[in-house]
């Protein structure tokens, strides 16, 4: 990323850019909906969309310029010249105008993002995931006031997880609850996505402590518990055969694939220390976890002093951990880091990078670990977020550089979580009332606004038939939602992909 605004470490950007709300572009939900046809969801308008065909070595053997694309669902006919008929792996390259300054993309405060009881937001930025591009927003179960009104009035207040496609179109009007009875202002608490698309949801309340996994392709089903059944005490501590397994989990992160997948949690009950980070080598999680954590990483020798933490993988086997600090100092770091060996190796504290953080330590890390955003809304520091560049040596030891600062206006003073999408747009959830609450989205500066998405399926060229989604001319049409999930009972007024014979089209049912 070009540092357009350096040396602007003292500069606060308005972050509204009302003239042109240009997002950093990317294509998600890329599918070959028929032979010689491909569909995708663009998160913003694209000036150019190109499909590239790959051989079995990953080399480009041909391409076609599909023209411009619009924000939302796009379906393109594919008729390349100079490419033989056959079945190909492929990828989509999309381009858009440069983003020259941090740009608020939600300046109109859309109602569908006004989840005013939210603590968390997360975006699936893994292209190999079947739900790549999906945005998850958690809404907590605040009890109503004595007169029956919502504690935090807004447009969307039901507890659970709201889902959106990459263009921020709501996938459902009501949140998914996973068969759980959420209860309390930290229930659910936080959400993170695994590289296979599985969605991990934690709860910080004593009466409903734990971690659950949502299947992104069947989110309406009951979510499975990460932990096996056992005995829970009044504080939320789970014991199995006398062993402390898990407790109330304020935040978590997931990293790795298959047997090497690991879960990190900030758990206040296992050792009675609300600041410690625990490790579970969950792998594929074929059965619920029923033993003690694999390891306890502790609290960074006492530097983690506040229970309000956020954990994000650095995409190198280690992770960043933030905490709420009114004023950062040598003994009061906002950010700490541990490496792939589980060793704490870095902390901030000299005030050259961050001054403080929001009440929940709101922090996020992008898909390759190179950018960190810390949101700060304390009265003494103003309302803004800081964009920080991270570099790592061969041992995973980081160094940080403050790039620029962006205003949080018009949102409130309670930013709770920060997330990135695959193209480095930033999402921040605000636990504020009405218009100041919900989720705000910003595009960060990018000179070359271009993204390549490797498709997870193959496309057939020069033949008839449906590749990714099949149907027969002699049967009734089959409907799929905008994430490619089959829908047995389409609802009136909603958008679906209709597969009829050899043709797939978008329809308003």
VOGU-3710 file (C-alpha; in Angstrom, 3 decimals, decimal comma):
1> xxxxxxxxxx> 0,000/0,000/0,000  1,362/3,406/-0,884  1,604/5,723/2,115  -0,199/8,630/0,488  -0,440/10,653/3,667  2,988/10,208/5,210  4,538/11,829/7,087  1,026/12,497/8,359  1,275/10,795/11,727  -0,139/13,946/13,305
11> xxxxxxxxxx> -2,883/14,392/10,748  -6,497/13,458/11,458  -8,465/12,740/8,294  -12,139/13,543/8,095  -12,795/10,139/6,584  -16,067/11,208/4,976  -15,100/11,929/1,357  -18,667/12,689/0,358  -17,810/13,319/-3,292  -16,980/9,727/-4,197
21> xxxxxxxxxx> -17,546/6,799/-1,869  -15,096/4,488/-3,612  -14,446/1,202/-1,826  -11,458/-1,035/-2,339  -12,862/-3,505/-4,850  -13,004/-7,292/-4,724  -15,126/-10,133/-6,092  -16,649/-12,762/-3,809  -18,981/-15,727/-4,298  -17,411/-16,396/-7,697
31> xxxxxxxxxx> -19,198/-19,309/-9,373  -19,490/-20,856/-12,823  -23,283/-20,858/-12,967  -23,342/-22,524/-16,386  -20,954/-23,408/-19,168  -19,482/-20,209/-20,602  -20,998/-18,202/-17,755  -19,719/-16,870/-14,442  -21,336/-14,939/-11,603  -19,894/-12,986/-8,692
41> xxxxxxxxxx> -20,740/-10,394/-6,069  -18,780/-7,155/-6,331  -18,576/-5,086/-3,162  -18,436/-1,912/-5,266  -18,614/-0,889/-8,924  -15,645/-2,158/-10,936  -14,305/-0,367/-13,997  -12,869/-3,620/-15,319  -13,480/-7,322/-14,682  -11,205/-9,920/-16,283
51> xxxxxxxxxx> -11,478/-13,705/-16,144  -8,197/-15,625/-16,429  -8,082/-19,354/-17,270  -5,466/-21,528/-15,598  -3,836/-24,846/-16,445  -3,182/-27,540/-13,865  0,073/-25,798/-12,916  -1,693/-22,523/-12,181  -0,362/-20,793/-15,287  -2,587/-18,367/-17,193
61> xxxxxxxxxx> -3,450/-19,872/-20,595  -6,001/-17,291/-21,690  -8,229/-14,470/-20,520  -11,209/-12,344/-21,423  -12,098/-8,791/-20,505  -15,695/-8,995/-19,287  -16,100/-5,230/-19,123  -17,284/-3,165/-16,181  -19,196/-4,615/-13,239  -21,735/-3,141/-10,881
71> xxxxxxxxxx> -21,961/-3,353/-7,117  -23,869/-6,502/-6,174  -24,524/-9,677/-8,146  -23,104/-9,824/-11,669  -23,470/-12,557/-14,288  -21,187/-12,512/-17,339  -21,211/-14,564/-20,524  -17,736/-15,980/-21,145  -16,610/-16,403/-24,750  -12,820/-16,104/-24,905
81> xxxxxxxxxx> -10,857/-16,269/-28,144  -7,828/-18,467/-28,443  -8,826/-20,782/-25,585  -9,662/-24,384/-26,390  -12,886/-25,989/-25,211  -12,541/-27,782/-21,911  -12,728/-27,422/-18,151  -10,532/-24,828/-16,482  -9,599/-23,477/-13,116  -9,995/-19,716/-13,247
91> xxxxxxxxxx> -9,706/-16,468/-11,361  -11,333/-13,054/-11,471  -9,312/-9,833/-11,567  -11,315/-6,686/-10,856  -10,213/-3,058/-10,872  -11,651/0,262/-9,707  -10,409/3,856/-9,355  -7,715/4,510/-6,750  -8,766/5,358/-3,219  -6,659/8,445/-2,466
101> xxxxxxxxxx> -7,824/9,092/1,092  -9,610/7,208/3,823  -13,254/7,190/2,766  -16,371/6,597/4,871  -18,569/4,275/2,804  -21,571/4,370/5,142  -22,045/8,122/5,461  -25,774/7,683/4,858  -25,987/5,525/8,034  -27,931/2,668/6,393
111> xxxxxxxxxx> -30,694/1,165/8,517  -29,628/-2,401/7,757  -26,289/-1,796/9,526  -27,864/-0,029/12,491  -27,376/-2,940/14,914  -27,233/-0,807/18,023  -26,744/-3,630/20,520  -23,666/-4,909/18,730  -20,332/-5,814/20,256  -18,750/-7,417/17,240
121> xxxxxxxxxx> -18,209/-7,413/13,499  -16,198/-9,886/11,427  -15,647/-10,405/7,676  -14,705/-13,678/6,006  -11,546/-12,643/4,129  -10,449/-16,160/3,153  -10,933/-16,723/-0,625  -10,934/-20,519/-0,151  -13,939/-20,285/2,165  -17,380/-21,097/0,712
131> xxxxxxxxxx> -18,684/-17,959/2,425  -15,866/-15,634/1,321  -16,967/-12,018/1,635  -19,738/-12,601/4,165  -20,026/-9,954/6,882  -21,098/-11,073/10,370  -22,476/-8,626/12,943  -23,312/-9,800/16,451  -26,226/-8,322/18,373  -26,294/-8,846/22,129
141> xxxxxxxxxx> -29,253/-9,706/24,328  -29,646/-6,535/26,370  -32,611/-6,774/28,707  -35,417/-4,286/27,973  -36,081/-1,314/30,225  -38,728/-1,464/32,943  -41,364/-0,120/30,550  -40,547/-2,793/27,973  -38,609/-0,618/25,534  -35,212/-1,600/24,136
151> xxxxxxxxxx> -32,256/-0,545/26,279  -30,435/0,531/23,119  -33,061/1,598/20,559  -32,149/1,170/16,908  -33,203/-0,556/13,726  -31,849/-4,046/14,498  -31,794/-5,202/18,106  -32,626/-8,945/18,191  -29,829/-11,098/19,695  -27,745/-13,319/17,440
161> xxxxxxxxxx> -25,633/-12,929/14,300  -26,791/-10,809/11,358  -25,258/-11,707/7,990  -24,561/-9,618/4,891  -23,055/-10,253/1,471  -19,912/-8,354/0,498  -21,961/-5,493/-0,995  -23,618/-5,128/2,470  -26,953/-6,514/1,324  -28,638/-8,237/4,308
171> xxxxxxxxxx> -28,947/-11,977/3,766  -31,757/-12,200/6,328  -33,933/-9,749/8,201  -33,558/-11,565/11,517  -30,292/-12,754/13,063  -29,249/-16,373/13,343  -29,286/-17,603/16,937  -27,928/-21,120/16,537  -30,500/-22,674/18,840  -28,992/-20,738/21,767
181> xxxxxxxxxx> -30,716/-18,591/24,370  -28,532/-15,513/24,415  -28,873/-13,380/27,525  -26,898/-10,323/28,603  -24,862/-7,470/27,179  -21,974/-9,797/26,261  -24,093/-12,532/24,776  -22,946/-13,171/22,101  -19,643/-11,442/22,745  -17,385/-11,854/19,707
191> xxxxxxxxxx> -17,193/-13,608/16,339  -14,217/-14,842/14,298  -13,976/-16,856/11,069  -11,767/-19,864/10,386  -10,033/-20,247/7,007  -12,571/-22,954/6,042  -15,421/-20,491/6,622  -16,616/-21,848/9,956  -17,821/-19,069/12,249  -16,778/-19,171/15,905
201> xxxxxxxxxx> -19,036/-17,328/18,361  -18,185/-16,803/22,045  -20,174/-15,732/25,099  -18,753/-13,807/28,051  -21,724/-14,172/30,390  -21,631/-16,555/33,352  -25,011/-18,069/32,606  -24,267/-18,923/28,971  -20,484/-19,174/28,775  -18,812/-21,013/25,925
211> xxxxxxxxxx> -17,864/-21,092/22,249  -20,017/-22,346/19,369  -19,405/-22,995/15,668  -21,791/-21,875/12,925  -21,799/-23,691/9,586  -21,730/-20,775/7,107  -23,631/-22,803/4,518  -26,335/-23,762/7,000  -26,400/-20,929/9,546  -30,004/-21,584/10,525
221> xxxxxxxxxx> -29,125/-24,980/11,999  -28,145/-25,409/15,637  -24,543/-24,406/16,204  -22,248/-27,030/17,675  -20,442/-26,376/20,934  -16,647/-26,388/20,852  -16,653/-27,829/24,370  -18,173/-31,074/25,593  -20,867/-31,225/28,243  -19,795/-31,144/31,861
231> xxxxxxxxxx> -20,478/-29,218/35,044  -20,748/-25,425/35,026  -20,482/-23,409/38,218  -22,136/-20,049/38,865  -19,174/-18,200/37,321  -19,442/-20,100/34,044  -16,456/-22,398/34,612  -16,828/-25,742/32,823  -15,204/-28,768/34,445  -15,107/-32,300/33,047
241> xxxxxxxxxx> -13,872/-35,099/35,298  -12,573/-32,492/37,701  -10,517/-30,674/35,030  -11,020/-26,987/34,215  -11,837/-26,899/30,501  -13,264/-23,455/29,696  -15,153/-20,534/31,156  -16,605/-17,209/30,105  -14,854/-16,193/26,883  -14,590/-12,512/26,068
251> xxxxxxxxxx> -12,798/-12,918/22,745  -11,174/-15,567/20,560  -9,242/-16,100/17,352  -8,750/-19,079/15,038  -5,740/-19,836/12,861  -4,517/-22,695/10,685  -6,116/-25,456/8,665  -7,118/-29,077/9,193  -5,252/-30,870/11,953  -3,104/-27,784/12,550
261> xxxxxxxxxx> -5,956/-25,453/13,403  -5,671/-23,664/16,751  -8,171/-21,709/18,848  -7,035/-18,916/21,178  -9,358/-17,588/23,877  -9,313/-14,926/26,553  -10,959/-16,797/29,430  -11,604/-15,257/32,826  -12,440/-18,427/34,756  -9,971/-21,255/34,098
271> xxxxxxxxxx> -7,285/-19,847/36,394  -9,340/-17,065/37,926  -7,318/-14,488/35,940  -9,408/-12,534/33,443  -6,360/-11,473/31,437  -4,860/-14,803/30,362  -4,775/-16,233/26,842  -5,417/-19,965/26,357  -4,567/-22,283/23,468  -6,650/-25,210/22,173
281> xxxxxxxxxx> -5,222/-27,322/19,354  -8,693/-28,104/18,031  -7,713/-29,358/14,566  -10,837/-30,409/12,667  -12,846/-30,526/15,913  -14,438/-33,831/14,996  -15,637/-34,221/18,590  -16,168/-31,542/21,268  -13,111/-30,587/23,331  -13,242/-32,266/26,757
291> xxxxxxxxxx> -9,835/-31,731/28,363  -7,743/-28,881/29,721  -6,444/-26,273/27,267  -3,361/-27,257/25,302  -1,469/-24,346/26,871  -1,860/-21,136/28,829  0,126/-18,202/27,465  -0,491/-16,117/30,579  -0,993/-12,365/30,642  2,256/-11,131/29,059
301> xxxxxxxxxx> 4,011/-10,935/32,453  1,266/-8,763/33,886  1,075/-6,270/31,022  -2,479/-7,394/30,188  -4,304/-5,510/32,897  -7,834/-5,104/31,596  -10,358/-7,842/30,823  -11,515/-6,038/27,675  -9,282/-7,714/25,089  -9,379/-8,359/21,363
311> xxxxxxxxxx> -7,368/-11,168/19,727  -6,463/-11,336/16,016  -4,163/-13,757/14,212  -1,089/-12,196/12,606  -1,352/-14,855/9,833  2,102/-16,171/10,805  1,113/-18,462/13,646  1,099/-15,735/16,292  -1,458/-13,134/17,294  -2,050/-9,575/18,409
321> xxxxxxxxxx> -3,872/-8,887/21,691  -5,297/-5,477/22,574  -6,766/-4,086/25,757  -8,538/-0,938/26,873  -6,124/1,686/28,161  -7,119/5,303/28,786  -3,493/6,407/28,490  -0,841/4,156/27,040  2,481/3,892/28,850  5,383/1,516/29,345
331> xxxxxxxxxx> 3,397/-0,569/31,831  0,050/0,049/30,138  0,326/-1,208/26,537  -2,619/-1,118/24,165  -1,102/-3,830/21,942  0,822/-6,994/22,789  2,039/-9,730/20,463  2,966/-13,389/20,813  4,743/-15,406/18,136  4,097/-18,857/16,671
341> xxxxxxxxxx> 5,955/-20,423/19,608  3,560/-18,807/22,063  6,205/-16,382/23,307  5,268/-12,813/24,155  7,779/-10,784/22,141  6,412/-7,253/21,699  4,264/-4,565/23,296  3,527/-0,937/22,563  3,757/1,718/25,260  5,977/4,576/24,126
351> xxxxxxxxxx> 3,057/6,538/22,613  4,610/6,794/19,149  2,051/4,410/17,662  -1,085/4,551/19,818  -2,164/6,812/22,677  -5,060/4,805/24,041  -7,913/2,605/22,922  -11,658/2,377/23,051  -13,466/0,850/26,068  -13,275/-2,651/24,587
361> xxxxxxxxxx> -9,771/-2,421/23,155  -11,225/-2,222/19,644  -8,562/-3,533/17,250  -8,382/-5,463/13,990  -5,722/-7,004/11,720  -5,941/-7,455/7,956  -5,704/-10,677/5,966  -1,900/-10,782/5,721  -1,087/-9,203/9,087  0,453/-6,095/7,527
371> xxxxxxxxxx> -2,114/-3,549/8,768  -3,590/-2,982/12,218  -6,378/-0,574/13,143  -6,935/0,589/16,732  -10,078/2,614/17,469  -9,829/5,333/20,117  -12,869/7,216/21,351  -11,844/8,471/24,782  -12,674/12,081/25,509  -9,027/12,971/26,025
381> xxxxxxxxxx> -7,922/11,665/22,639  -10,791/12,429/20,313  -12,835/10,067/18,173  -10,710/8,349/15,579  -8,958/5,185/14,515  -5,255/4,759/13,872  -3,894/2,793/10,925  -0,615/1,063/11,725  1,788/-0,768/9,416  3,252/-4,032/10,775
391> xxxxxxxxxx> 6,408/-5,727/9,540  7,896/-8,979/10,864  11,381/-10,435/10,870  12,222/-14,079/10,198  11,324/-15,012/13,778  7,966/-13,265/13,600  9,088/-10,302/15,732  7,047/-7,248/14,677  7,827/-3,579/14,278  5,072/-0,982/13,936
401> xxxxxxxxxx> 4,762/2,343/12,137  1,843/4,735/12,499  0,574/5,662/9,031  -2,368/8,003/9,630  -5,406/8,724/11,768  -9,038/8,796/10,611  -12,087/10,393/12,241  -14,847/8,110/13,547  -17,566/10,723/12,953  -20,536/10,513/12,655
411> xxxxxxxxxx> -20,465/7,393/14,840  -20,409/7,283/18,634  -17,860/6,922/21,412  -18,132/3,171/21,948  -16,308/1,383/19,115  -16,190/-2,271/20,144  -14,609/-4,284/17,326  -12,583/-3,741/14,161  -12,498/-6,030/11,118  -10,981/-5,980/7,626
421> xxxxxxxxxx> -12,282/-7,501/4,431  -10,008/-9,052/1,822  -9,438/-5,740/0,012  -8,575/-3,722/3,157  -11,845/-1,958/3,764  -12,300/-1,450/7,525  -15,451/-2,273/9,511  -16,028/-0,945/13,035  -18,938/-1,855/15,300  -20,322/0,769/17,672
431> xxxxxxxxxx> -22,291/-0,059/20,800  -24,136/3,277/20,766  -27,755/4,366/20,619  -29,641/4,814/17,359  -27,786/6,744/14,605  -24,430/6,653/16,421  -24,565/2,870/16,690  -24,193/-0,062/14,338  -21,407/-0,716/11,840  -19,371/1,866/9,962
441> xxxxxxxxxx> -17,230/0,981/6,932  -14,202/2,853/5,597  -11,988/2,286/2,545  -8,281/2,767/3,251  -6,049/4,484/0,684  -4,932/2,207/-2,158  -3,204/3,485/-5,281  -3,727/0,302/-7,314  -7,313/-0,617/-6,521  -7,183/-4,157/-7,851
451> xxxxxxxxxx> -7,964/-7,602/-6,447  -7,627/-11,161/-7,763  -10,036/-13,867/-6,567  -9,170/-17,493/-7,267  -12,415/-19,397/-7,853  -13,105/-22,543/-5,853  -14,800/-24,305/-8,769  -14,041/-24,822/-12,475  -15,644/-23,418/-15,584  -16,596/-25,361/-18,719
461> xxxxxxxxxx> -15,868/-23,637/-22,029  -17,405/-24,647/-25,307  -19,918/-27,135/-23,885  -23,489/-26,967/-22,655  -24,498/-27,804/-19,140  -24,295/-26,339/-15,684  -21,006/-26,743/-13,875  -21,210/-25,317/-10,376  -24,973/-25,633/-9,984  -26,774/-28,337/-11,965
471> xxxxxxxxxx> -30,362/-28,767/-13,023  -32,298/-30,652/-15,680  -34,652/-29,195/-18,248  -37,354/-31,635/-17,230  -37,535/-30,658/-13,548  -38,788/-27,600/-11,733  -36,405/-24,676/-11,200  -34,044/-24,820/-8,241  -33,421/-21,717/-6,130  -30,298/-20,625/-4,265
481> xxxxxxxxxx> -29,736/-17,608/-2,044  -27,089/-15,021/-2,857  -24,483/-17,106/-1,024  -25,167/-20,180/-3,171  -27,172/-22,090/-0,534  -30,129/-24,084/-1,795  -33,499/-22,670/-0,717  -36,474/-25,040/-0,599  -39,100/-22,386/0,122  -38,228/-19,037/-1,497
491> xxxxxxxxxx> -39,820/-16,005/0,133  -41,653/-13,344/-1,829  -39,756/-10,117/-2,363  -36,275/-11,597/-1,958  -33,495/-12,088/-4,500  -32,466/-15,610/-5,514  -30,444/-17,399/-8,170  -32,872/-19,472/-10,231  -31,401/-22,485/-12,018  -33,673/-23,687/-14,801
501> xxxxxxxxx> -32,219/-26,198/-17,201  -28,894/-24,870/-18,409  -29,451/-21,269/-17,355  -28,925/-19,547/-14,010  -30,411/-16,090/-13,519  -31,066/-13,653/-10,683  -34,768/-13,290/-9,891  -36,858/-11,258/-7,480  -39,208/-13,981/-6,252
//
